[in-house]
Structure formats: structure tokens, C-alpha cells
Amino acid sequence: MTLEQEPYPFADGNLLEKPNTYFYSTYKGSAFLISFFQHRLRTLENLPSASPAPTPHPEVEPPSKKIIETERLLEYVFSKILKGEINDSSCQFWLERLVKKFEVSKRIHIQYKQNFCAVDPNQHKNYCLYIRLSEIFESAYANSGDIRFLNVLLKTIDTICSFSEYLISQDRRRLASLIFKEKEHIENMIQQKGLKHAFD
């Protein structure tokens, strides 16, 4: 295996306080893939065995109040995806909003107003929400092949890796599962596009 050329730059530091922008990132080809995979492998070395995402309650209702409880929203969207209803208009509506919100802020807040602005901008440190959001994006990509979901999944996992040492045991197991799935998706894409594997 080729040694890492330089550290992977997007998953270190306090990303909840100082989120990545990803703007104007220099293209580095296979060297970047190598550093990315090696960073994820090092993270896995410090995690327990993988555990799948807990199943959401199947009867969760869509948000309808003036204040959107994020935990409830995430359970609703995840439930819709797992039931094969990713193309349902309500599921698509909330998925689009979740993708856009994280792409812009790189944070997930505990509550939102109807315009999807955070009720309290300082309430963005509920680690469980980041895990569930990542599980939603992973499942959305697996069920649709829409590259937007894989793109935002990489960013949510970057963020979680930056605070992985503070996760409770069960969430650390869920992160391990997410990293394995993320790796599988990227490797499948590499094969489909006929690209040389990063570890060759």
C-alpha cells in the first residue's frame, strides 16, 4: 500500500465550532483518495465493532407545527426511506431541505422554525442527530444512487469523525457501520467508472 502523501484535511479540529467550507479545494487525484481512506481506517481502529442503525418507529408523523423538532423529523424521513417511500413528495421535500441545510451550515440544530432557520443557533451539539442524519443520507444514496446524498454523507462523516471520541458506545458502533458503507459506496463508484483503485 502506498504511504499517505499528506494528512486528510477535512475531519480534524473542532468542526462543530469551526465547520469546513470545502470551497476551492485543490484537486489531488489518487493521492487524496489514499489520504481519505487511510484517515477513515485509522478512525475505525479506534472504534468498536460496527452496529446497524436502529430502526425508527414506523408510525412517526411528518412535522406540522410551527417548531420542527429535528429528532422527530429525522425519524420520519428515515422511516419513509426504509419503507421504500423515498420518492414520496413529503420525503423528497424534507430530504432536499436537510441536504441544503447541512451543505450551507455543516450543522444540525435541535429545533427549526417553519422557514428552517434554527430556533437557537447555539443548539447544534447533539451528537446523536449527526449520526442519524448520516444514516439518512447513506440510505438515501443506497436507494436512489443520487450523488448529492453521497457527497453530503462524506461531509457529515467528516464532522462526526472530528468528535468521535466523545460519542457513546452505541453511537461509535453506528459510526463504524457508516464508515464501512461509505467505503463500499466509494469503491463501487471507482469500479463503475473504471478508475484505478486508490490502494493499487
C-alpha positions as CSV (number, residue, x, y, z in Angstrom):
1,M,0.0,0.0,0.0
2,T,1.3,3.4,-0.9
3,L,2.1,5.6,2.1
4,E,0.0,8.6,2.7
5,Q,1.3,11.7,0.9
6,E,-0.2,14.2,3.3
7,P,-2.9,14.2,6.0
8,Y,-6.6,14.2,5.1
9,P,-7.6,17.8,5.9
10,F,-11.3,17.7,6.4
11,A,-12.0,15.7,9.5
12,D,-9.8,17.2,12.2
13,G,-10.2,20.1,14.6
14,N,-13.4,21.2,16.3
15,L,-15.8,21.1,13.3
16,L,-18.8,22.0,15.3
17,E,-17.2,25.3,16.3
18,K,-15.4,25.9,13.0
19,P,-17.0,23.9,10.2
20,N,-15.3,23.1,7.0
21,T,-16.2,25.1,3.9
22,Y,-14.7,22.7,1.3
23,F,-14.6,25.7,-1.1
24,Y,-11.7,25.9,-3.6
25,S,-10.3,22.6,-2.5
26,T,-7.3,21.6,-4.7
27,Y,-7.7,18.6,-6.9
28,K,-5.2,16.0,-5.8
29,G,-6.3,12.8,-7.6
30,S,-5.4,9.4,-6.2
31,A,-3.2,10.9,-3.5
32,F,-6.3,12.5,-2.0
33,L,-8.2,9.2,-2.1
34,I,-5.3,7.5,-0.3
35,S,-5.2,10.0,2.5
36,F,-9.0,9.9,2.7
37,F,-9.2,6.1,3.0
38,Q,-6.3,5.9,5.4
39,H,-7.9,8.5,7.7
40,R,-11.1,6.5,7.8
41,L,-9.2,3.3,8.5
42,R,-7.4,5.0,11.4
43,T,-10.7,6.2,12.8
44,L,-12.1,2.6,12.5
45,E,-9.1,1.3,14.6
46,N,-10.4,3.4,17.5
47,L,-14.0,2.3,17.2
48,P,-15.8,-0.8,18.4
49,S,-17.3,-3.4,16.1
50,A,-20.0,-2.0,13.7
51,S,-23.7,-1.9,14.6
52,P,-26.5,-1.1,12.2
53,A,-28.8,1.9,12.5
54,P,-31.6,1.4,15.0
55,T,-35.0,1.2,13.2
56,P,-37.2,4.2,13.5
57,H,-40.8,3.9,14.7
58,P,-42.8,3.2,11.6
59,E,-45.7,5.5,12.6
60,V,-43.8,8.8,13.0
61,E,-45.8,11.6,11.6
62,P,-44.4,14.4,9.4
63,P,-43.6,17.8,11.1
64,S,-46.6,20.1,11.1
65,K,-46.1,22.5,14.0
66,K,-44.5,25.9,14.0
67,I,-41.5,24.5,15.7
68,I,-39.9,21.5,14.0
69,E,-38.3,19.0,16.4
70,T,-35.3,17.7,14.5
71,E,-35.2,14.3,16.1
72,R,-38.8,13.7,15.2
73,L,-38.1,15.0,11.6
74,L,-35.2,12.7,11.1
75,E,-37.1,9.6,12.4
76,Y,-39.9,10.5,9.9
77,V,-37.6,10.8,6.9
78,F,-35.6,7.7,7.8
79,S,-38.8,5.7,8.2
80,K,-40.1,6.8,4.8
81,I,-36.8,5.7,3.1
82,L,-36.8,2.3,4.8
83,K,-40.4,1.7,3.8
84,G,-39.4,2.3,0.1
85,E,-41.0,5.7,0.0
86,I,-38.0,7.9,-0.8
87,N,-39.8,9.3,-3.9
88,D,-42.8,10.3,-1.8
89,S,-43.3,14.1,-2.1
90,S,-43.1,14.7,1.6
91,C,-39.9,12.6,1.9
92,Q,-38.3,14.4,-1.0
93,F,-39.3,17.8,0.4
94,W,-37.6,17.2,3.7
95,L,-34.6,15.4,2.2
96,E,-33.9,18.5,0.0
97,R,-34.1,20.8,3.0
98,L,-31.8,18.6,5.1
99,V,-29.2,18.4,2.3
100,K,-29.3,22.1,1.7
101,K,-29.2,23.0,5.4
102,F,-26.1,20.8,6.1
103,E,-24.3,21.9,2.9
104,V,-24.7,25.5,3.9
105,S,-24.1,25.3,7.7
106,K,-22.4,21.9,8.3
107,R,-24.5,21.7,11.4
108,I,-27.8,20.2,12.5
109,H,-29.8,22.0,15.1
110,I,-32.2,20.6,17.7
111,Q,-35.1,22.7,16.6
112,Y,-36.1,24.7,13.5
113,K,-38.7,27.3,12.7
114,Q,-41.0,26.7,9.7
115,N,-38.6,28.6,7.5
116,F,-36.0,26.0,8.6
117,C,-33.9,28.5,10.4
118,A,-32.6,27.3,13.8
119,V,-34.6,28.3,16.8
120,D,-31.4,28.6,18.8
121,P,-28.2,28.7,16.7
122,N,-26.1,27.6,19.6
123,Q,-28.0,24.3,20.0
124,H,-26.0,22.3,17.4
125,K,-24.1,19.8,19.6
126,N,-26.4,16.9,19.9
127,Y,-24.1,14.2,18.5
128,C,-27.0,11.7,18.0
129,L,-28.6,13.9,15.4
130,Y,-25.4,13.9,13.3
131,I,-25.3,10.1,13.4
132,R,-29.0,9.8,12.4
133,L,-28.6,12.4,9.6
134,S,-25.7,10.4,8.2
135,E,-27.7,7.2,8.3
136,I,-30.4,9.0,6.4
137,F,-28.0,10.3,3.7
138,E,-26.4,6.9,3.4
139,S,-29.8,5.1,3.0
140,A,-31.0,7.8,0.6
141,Y,-27.9,7.3,-1.6
142,A,-28.2,3.5,-1.4
143,N,-31.8,3.7,-2.5
144,S,-31.5,6.3,-5.2
145,G,-27.9,6.5,-6.5
146,D,-28.2,10.3,-6.3
147,I,-24.7,11.5,-6.0
148,R,-25.8,14.5,-3.9
149,F,-26.5,12.2,-1.0
150,L,-23.1,10.6,-1.2
151,N,-21.5,14.0,-1.4
152,V,-23.2,15.3,1.8
153,L,-22.7,11.9,3.5
154,L,-18.9,12.3,3.2
155,K,-19.2,15.7,4.9
156,T,-21.4,14.5,7.7
157,I,-19.0,11.7,8.5
158,D,-16.1,14.1,8.3
159,T,-17.8,16.1,11.0
160,I,-18.6,13.1,13.2
161,C,-15.1,11.8,12.9
162,S,-13.9,15.1,14.4
163,F,-15.8,14.4,17.7
164,S,-15.9,10.6,17.5
165,E,-14.0,10.2,20.8
166,Y,-16.9,11.8,22.6
167,L,-19.6,9.5,21.3
168,I,-21.3,7.0,23.5
169,S,-20.5,3.3,22.8
170,Q,-23.6,2.6,20.7
171,D,-23.1,5.7,18.5
172,R,-19.5,4.7,18.0
173,R,-20.7,1.4,16.7
174,R,-23.1,3.2,14.3
175,L,-20.3,5.4,13.1
176,A,-18.2,2.3,12.3
177,S,-21.1,0.9,10.3
178,L,-21.4,4.2,8.4
179,I,-17.7,4.3,7.5
180,F,-17.8,0.7,6.1
181,K,-20.8,1.7,4.0
182,E,-19.2,4.9,2.9
183,K,-16.1,3.0,1.8
184,E,-18.2,0.4,-0.1
185,H,-20.1,3.2,-2.0
186,I,-16.9,4.9,-3.0
187,E,-15.2,1.7,-4.1
188,N,-18.2,0.7,-6.1
189,M,-18.1,4.1,-7.8
190,I,-14.4,3.7,-8.6
191,Q,-15.1,0.3,-10.2
192,Q,-18.1,1.5,-12.2
193,K,-16.1,4.4,-13.6
194,G,-13.1,2.2,-14.4
195,L,-10.8,4.2,-12.2
196,K,-7.7,2.7,-10.6
197,H,-8.3,1.7,-7.0
198,A,-6.7,4.1,-4.5
199,F,-4.8,1.3,-2.9
200,D,-3.4,-0.3,-6.1
